[in-house]
Amino acid sequence: MAANAEHLKALVRAHAEANDDLFYSVALQVAAKSARQGQGKFAIELRELVEAAQQRQSRAGSRSAATPVVQPRGELTSLLTAGYPAPNSMT
């Protein structure tokens, strides 16, 4: 496989730090190196995997942007009220 030791260490570090941007960047570097070494099919497959993962991540990120209901804004102001239940004295 085309990844050298430094690429593998960088991938593990990025994963451990939950740094997706760095992880994808290193993975694309591995794909580029593989392509230069004549492993075109592997390079294309790796690049496609990275692109698909990035698209899934961006779709998930846009869906998880929740609207805070503590202080609704815009049209939600007249539609919602927010409150907190009284703490239960039974413990």
Secondary structure, DSSP 4 states (H G I P E B T S, - for coil): ----HHHHHHHHHHHHTT-HHHHHHHHHHHHHHHHHTT-HHHHHHHHHHHHHHHHHHHHHHHHS-PPPSSS--TTHHHH-----PPPPS--
